[in-house]
Every structure is written in C-alpha cells, then in structure tokens.
Amino acid sequence: MSCLKPSPHLRSLTWVRERQACTHEQMRHLFGCSNAAEFQHVLNELLRDNIIRCKNAADTATEAGAEDAAGEYIAGRGDYAFAYVGLLCHHGHLVYVLPKYADDAALEHPCRVAPDEESPAEWVATLSLLLRVIQKYKSKYEKELTDAPRKHQTPSYLALLVSIVMDYAENGEYRDDEYLVRLNGGGRIMWERTIHTTTPHLQDDAPIYMDTVNRRLVDAEDHFITRLHRVVVKECCHRLQQFGLVQLLNLPMVDAAEEAVERLGDTAYLIHSVEGELGNQFDSRRRRILHLLLDYLKDCCYESTLNDATYTFGSNCFNQVWEDVCRCTLGKDVKELFLISPPLWEVNADGGKAEPAAVQSLKLDMLFLEGDSAYVLDAKYYMPYRNGENACWAGLPGVGDVTKQFLYRQAILSPNALEKIPSRPSPEKAYNAFLMPQSTSAPAGVAVQHFAGVTMPLFPRSRVDAFRLAPAPLYEAYLHSMECASMRDALRVALHEKQADFA
C-alpha cells in the first residue's frame, strides 16, 4: 500500500496514539488554536463527546476500582488523552489517532508530519484497516430509515459523505426509469388493454386492431434527482480526499458529473425537489438515497468546508468494535441459544414474585462448540501494563469479569444446558478465555500469544486464560464476513494445553 501524503488543503497532519497522554500545550498545538478561548471551546466539545479524556478523571476511576478502569488507563505524563480511534480535523489541522496497542516508540508523543512528507507506511496501513472495520461495524448496526417517526439520526459529516460514496460505488446512481403507456405510441403492444379499450375491424371474421396500446421504457438518464445524485457524489469524493479518506477507505474517486450543485438550484429548491421525490417513491433503496441527499443538503452542502468546523470519523467505543470483530470471526457462535436462567424472587409479604422486567438473564459474550467441548470467550480491549511504582501488573480484567467466566463455565456444563439446540447434549468440557489485542511490536507470525492465567480459591476446578491475538487477520476476516479458522484452531490448542487439568 502506498504511503499517504497530506492534502495541500491541510494546515498540519499529526499522528497520536489512543490513551497516550498529551500536555495542555501539546493538545492546543494539535488543533492549531491561536488563543486560549478557542482551545477551551474545542476542548469542551471533545470532552463532551468523549473523544478525549482528562487524566484526573481517569485516575479517579482507577482509584475507585471501576470495572472499566483498565480501559481508562492513560500512559505517560500529561493532562489529556484521546479515548478515540480514527481521525479528527479542526480548522484544517488533521489528527490521526492509532489504537493503544500501536506501541511504536515514536508515538509516545504527538508526531507531526510535514505537508511535503509521507507518513510511515505501517501507520497508514494500520489506520486504513481500522477505519474500514469501524465503517463496517457502524453500517452493520445502523438503524434502518423510517418515516413516521423517522428513527434516523443524521450521521457525522464525514460518515455521511462516506455513506453516499460507498452506496454509489456498490449500487450505482439513482435511477427511476419509467414506462410510458400511450395509444399507438410505439414499443411493446399491451394486448389485454388493447382488446378492452379499442374497437377492432373485422376481416374474414378475424379482428384487426388498427389502434394499439403500447408500453415503452423511458430512460431516466436526465432525471433531475439522477443529475443531483451524480453532482453530490462528485463533491463528496473531493471533500473526502482532503481528509485522506479516499485512500484510507479504498474508495473510488468518482467524477460522476461535470456540473456543480449550485447550477441545479439553490438549497431550498433542491431540498424541495428531493422531498417531493421522496413523497412519490416507495422503493427502499431509492428512499435511502433520497434521505442521504436530504441530510447532505440540509446539513453539509454549502456551509461545511475544511477550514470552518471540527470533523470526526472513527469510534470513541472501539472496545465494542473489538468485541464484535472477535465474536464474528472466531465463529460458530451459539450464545443466543444459551441463556443463564435469571434469579427467582419470592416476596414474603404476599408470596408474590418479581416482574420479569425486574430480573435479567446473563448472556455470554461469545460461545462456540466443538465436539464435546464448549469455549466460553470474552473479548477485552485491554492493554495490561506494569505499574511503575511497584512493578506489578495492572489493567487486567477485574473480579467481576473473572467470576462471571467461572459462572458461565458452571452453567454450560449443567444438564440440559443446550436444550434449545436439537440433538445437542451438554458439553463434557469447558474452556474459558479473555481475548485482548496484540501490540504491533509482537513477533511476526505469532497470531495467538498466551499472556496470563487466573484462578480463584472459590472455584478450585476452574481457570481462565488471557490471550493476545494479532488484530490484522481478524480485521481482514471481519471485512470479508469470514471466520478466522486458523486463529480459532490455534486458540483451541492453546486452551487445551493451559487448562488440561481444569476442563
């Protein structure tokens, strides 16, 4: 993959690492803020959206023993850190945020790349893969558009542009070809309508139709919405190119039209035209395009340029992305068929029972079956670290996560645990594991790396092991909707070895 060069429209390009601390001045320099008031505005906006975190807040969470303390850890000295993976741009200052497992020493501080320099190829490749994974995750869980009421929140500016271009690349332009029905109009004869609506002439007792009803396909090549769609796609491509997203997401650079959107009419007229088309259109794919065009026209068309707003494209909950990647690629997921029965409450006052809504069942994060064995897995977007004060390891799954794994193991081995699966007996053995991402500095070719194991005196016959998995093969499998069978097999072998005395 070729290295990524900053667009000439950008003022600066800086690479940072998620959870790596930045000082107040470093953060201000990232976004090119000329005064304290502007920086405070940007800072408040990013803090509100949970894109950056204040280190004091993270320390408080750790001291309080919060369950997600491992995810809150901020490395190094500084005031703030990005709790985000992806890109941000403020007033032309572009920031690329790599995940916390990208442990390149050069990323211990913000790394600015000059406009005429190329970014490191490995950073570009990592970010490109991550952004495509994030895009698939978001589109996978995107709510479908409805009209009454419309359960659709306008996506971020860049996500909207990406959606428009990707839809065009996959499905083509908006088309509303129509059939024109006319008397003697040329085209295919509609015999049934001709017989019922015209008078024939008889010759030798045989009817001869001098007039016919014909149906002809009218190509909507110059349909107004088709033209508008082409123009918008072209503009989206050029704007995405400014952020490097055409290269990073492997999007096609489409020059779908020669005319500019302003030549088609002002914003109010274009919105009115699209809304009118939406009122007469019932095809789901065409309606989706129309909704995207409306979002673009209402929120983005003329006001949004590279230098007057803050843009984002990424995820501030990458832990959920990692969990979905592991769940989908390590395969044979049957967790929906296995639920731990909820607790049964009986109230002494009148012998009544709690309402179903008051109790919840435990649902496994990931479960797959192989032969007589069950594999209970829990994906954790954690990067355990050495505590500088006493050299002890920190950032590991907490007691709640560990005890849940032991409970899941006991439940899956109980009689009739898989009664919802026809002809499937309960497994005889169970293996438990936490799955964490492997750092980019891990030895090449080692896809599954054992990291740690944990036991509890309360469960003397149970053990949970933590493994670090190479992210890239999982991401590639996820993008192609495939299982990562080789990694699953390697994980299974490692679990058998580590938990031979416990399974």
ChimeraX attribute file (.defattr): number of C-alpha atoms within 10 A of each C-alpha:
attribute: neighborCount
match mode: 1-to-1
recipient: residues
	/A:1	10
	/A:2	11
	/A:3	16
	/A:4	19
	/A:5	18
	/A:6	22
	/A:7	15
	/A:8	10
	/A:9	14
	/A:10	18
	/A:11	17
	/A:12	21
	/A:13	23
	/A:14	19
	/A:15	21
	/A:16	27
	/A:17	28
	/A:18	24
	/A:19	26
	/A:20	24
	/A:21	26
	/A:22	26
	/A:23	15
	/A:24	13
	/A:25	12
	/A:26	16
	/A:27	20
	/A:28	19
	/A:29	15
	/A:30	22
	/A:31	25
	/A:32	18
	/A:33	19
	/A:34	10
	/A:35	9
	/A:36	10
	/A:37	10
	/A:38	13
	/A:39	19
	/A:40	13
	/A:41	12
	/A:42	17
	/A:43	20
	/A:44	12
	/A:45	14
	/A:46	16
	/A:47	16
	/A:48	11
	/A:49	11
	/A:50	16
	/A:51	21
	/A:52	20
	/A:53	23
	/A:54	19
	/A:55	21
	/A:56	13
	/A:57	12
	/A:58	21
	/A:59	15
	/A:60	13
	/A:61	17
	/A:62	18
	/A:63	10
	/A:64	10
	/A:65	12
	/A:66	14
	/A:67	15
	/A:68	16
	/A:69	21
	/A:70	23
	/A:71	21
	/A:72	23
	/A:73	24
	/A:74	25
	/A:75	17
	/A:76	14
	/A:77	14
	/A:78	18
	/A:79	17
	/A:80	24
	/A:81	27
	/A:82	26
	/A:83	27
	/A:84	25
	/A:85	27
	/A:86	21
	/A:87	23
	/A:88	20
	/A:89	23
	/A:90	21
	/A:91	18
	/A:92	23
	/A:93	22
	/A:94	28
	/A:95	23
	/A:96	25
	/A:97	26
	/A:98	24
	/A:99	23
	/A:100	25
	/A:101	19
	/A:102	18
	/A:103	16
	/A:104	13
	/A:105	8
	/A:106	11
	/A:107	17
	/A:108	16
	/A:109	17
	/A:110	21
	/A:111	17
	/A:112	15
	/A:113	16
	/A:114	14
	/A:115	16
	/A:116	10
	/A:117	11
	/A:118	14
	/A:119	21
	/A:120	14
	/A:121	13
	/A:122	12
	/A:123	17
	/A:124	21
	/A:125	15
	/A:126	17
	/A:127	21
	/A:128	21
	/A:129	18
	/A:130	26
	/A:131	20
	/A:132	19
	/A:133	21
	/A:134	22
	/A:135	18
	/A:136	15
	/A:137	19
	/A:138	15
	/A:139	13
	/A:140	9
	/A:141	8
	/A:142	12
	/A:143	11
	/A:144	11
	/A:145	15
	/A:146	13
	/A:147	8
	/A:148	6
	/A:149	7
	/A:150	9
	/A:151	11
	/A:152	13
	/A:153	10
	/A:154	14
	/A:155	14
	/A:156	14
	/A:157	17
	/A:158	19
	/A:159	18
	/A:160	19
	/A:161	23
	/A:162	22
	/A:163	18
	/A:164	21
	/A:165	24
	/A:166	17
	/A:167	16
	/A:168	19
	/A:169	15
	/A:170	8
	/A:171	10
	/A:172	12
	/A:173	19
	/A:174	22
	/A:175	16
	/A:176	16
	/A:177	12
	/A:178	11
	/A:179	12
	/A:180	13
	/A:181	17
	/A:182	15
	/A:183	15
	/A:184	13
	/A:185	15
	/A:186	14
	/A:187	14
	/A:188	13
	/A:189	18
	/A:190	15
	/A:191	13
	/A:192	9
	/A:193	12
	/A:194	17
	/A:195	15
	/A:196	8
	/A:197	13
	/A:198	14
	/A:199	14
	/A:200	15
	/A:201	12
	/A:202	10
	/A:203	8
	/A:204	6
	/A:205	7
	/A:206	9
	/A:207	12
	/A:208	12
	/A:209	14
	/A:210	10
	/A:211	16
	/A:212	22
	/A:213	21
	/A:214	20
	/A:215	18
	/A:216	15
	/A:217	12
	/A:218	11
	/A:219	12
	/A:220	15
	/A:221	13
	/A:222	10
	/A:223	14
	/A:224	15
	/A:225	22
	/A:226	15
	/A:227	21
	/A:228	24
	/A:229	24
	/A:230	23
	/A:231	21
	/A:232	21
	/A:233	27
	/A:234	21
	/A:235	20
	/A:236	23
	/A:237	22
	/A:238	15
	/A:239	18
	/A:240	22
	/A:241	18
	/A:242	17
	/A:243	27
	/A:244	17
	/A:245	22
	/A:246	20
	/A:247	19
	/A:248	22
	/A:249	19
	/A:250	12
	/A:251	16
	/A:252	13
	/A:253	17
	/A:254	17
	/A:255	13
	/A:256	17
	/A:257	16
	/A:258	10
	/A:259	13
	/A:260	14
	/A:261	21
	/A:262	12
	/A:263	7
	/A:264	14
	/A:265	13
	/A:266	12
	/A:267	15
	/A:268	10
	/A:269	11
	/A:270	21
	/A:271	19
	/A:272	12
	/A:273	16
	/A:274	20
	/A:275	16
	/A:276	11
	/A:277	16
	/A:278	18
	/A:279	9
	/A:280	9
	/A:281	14
	/A:282	10
	/A:283	10
	/A:284	12
	/A:285	12
	/A:286	17
	/A:287	20
	/A:288	17
	/A:289	21
	/A:290	21
	/A:291	19
	/A:292	20
	/A:293	26
	/A:294	21
	/A:295	19
	/A:296	21
	/A:297	19
	/A:298	15
	/A:299	14
	/A:300	17
	/A:301	18
	/A:302	13
	/A:303	10
	/A:304	14
	/A:305	13
	/A:306	19
	/A:307	15
	/A:308	12
	/A:309	12
	/A:310	20
	/A:311	20
	/A:312	19
	/A:313	23
	/A:314	23
	/A:315	22
	/A:316	18
	/A:317	14
	/A:318	18
	/A:319	15
	/A:320	14
	/A:321	19
	/A:322	22
	/A:323	18
	/A:324	16
	/A:325	24
	/A:326	28
	/A:327	21
	/A:328	18
	/A:329	24
	/A:330	24
	/A:331	17
	/A:332	14
	/A:333	16
	/A:334	14
	/A:335	14
	/A:336	12
	/A:337	13
	/A:338	18
	/A:339	17
	/A:340	15
	/A:341	12
	/A:342	12
	/A:343	12
	/A:344	10
	/A:345	14
	/A:346	11
	/A:347	9
	/A:348	8
	/A:349	6
	/A:350	7
	/A:351	8
	/A:352	10
	/A:353	11
	/A:354	12
	/A:355	9
	/A:356	12
	/A:357	6
	/A:358	8
	/A:359	13
	/A:360	11
	/A:361	11
	/A:362	15
	/A:363	15
	/A:364	18
	/A:365	17
	/A:366	22
	/A:367	25
	/A:368	16
	/A:369	15
	/A:370	10
	/A:371	8
	/A:372	12
	/A:373	17
	/A:374	21
	/A:375	22
	/A:376	23
	/A:377	24
	/A:378	23
	/A:379	22
	/A:380	23
	/A:381	23
	/A:382	24
	/A:383	18
	/A:384	16
	/A:385	15
	/A:386	11
	/A:387	11
	/A:388	9
	/A:389	6
	/A:390	7
	/A:391	9
	/A:392	9
	/A:393	11
	/A:394	16
	/A:395	18
	/A:396	20
	/A:397	20
	/A:398	15
	/A:399	11
	/A:400	9
	/A:401	14
	/A:402	22
	/A:403	16
	/A:404	14
	/A:405	24
	/A:406	21
	/A:407	14
	/A:408	21
	/A:409	22
	/A:410	14
	/A:411	17
	/A:412	24
	/A:413	17
	/A:414	12
	/A:415	12
	/A:416	14
	/A:417	19
	/A:418	19
	/A:419	13
	/A:420	12
	/A:421	13
	/A:422	7
	/A:423	8
	/A:424	12
	/A:425	13
	/A:426	18
	/A:427	20
	/A:428	14
	/A:429	16
	/A:430	23
	/A:431	25
	/A:432	24
	/A:433	23
	/A:434	24
	/A:435	25
	/A:436	26
	/A:437	23
	/A:438	24
	/A:439	18
	/A:440	18
	/A:441	11
	/A:442	14
	/A:443	11
	/A:444	8
	/A:445	7
	/A:446	12
	/A:447	20
	/A:448	22
	/A:449	20
	/A:450	15
	/A:451	14
	/A:452	13
	/A:453	14
	/A:454	12
	/A:455	15
	/A:456	14
	/A:457	7
	/A:458	9
	/A:459	12
	/A:460	9
	/A:461	13
	/A:462	22
	/A:463	23
	/A:464	25
	/A:465	21
	/A:466	23
	/A:467	24
	/A:468	22
	/A:469	22
	/A:470	22
	/A:471	22
	/A:472	16
	/A:473	14
	/A:474	22
	/A:475	22
	/A:476	19
	/A:477	18
	/A:478	22
	/A:479	17
	/A:480	9
	/A:481	12
	/A:482	15
	/A:483	20
	/A:484	19
	/A:485	14
	/A:486	13
	/A:487	19
	/A:488	16
	/A:489	13
	/A:490	13
	/A:491	22
	/A:492	15
	/A:493	11
	/A:494	17
	/A:495	22
	/A:496	14
	/A:497	10
	/A:498	16
	/A:499	18
	/A:500	12
	/A:501	10
	/A:502	14
	/A:503	18
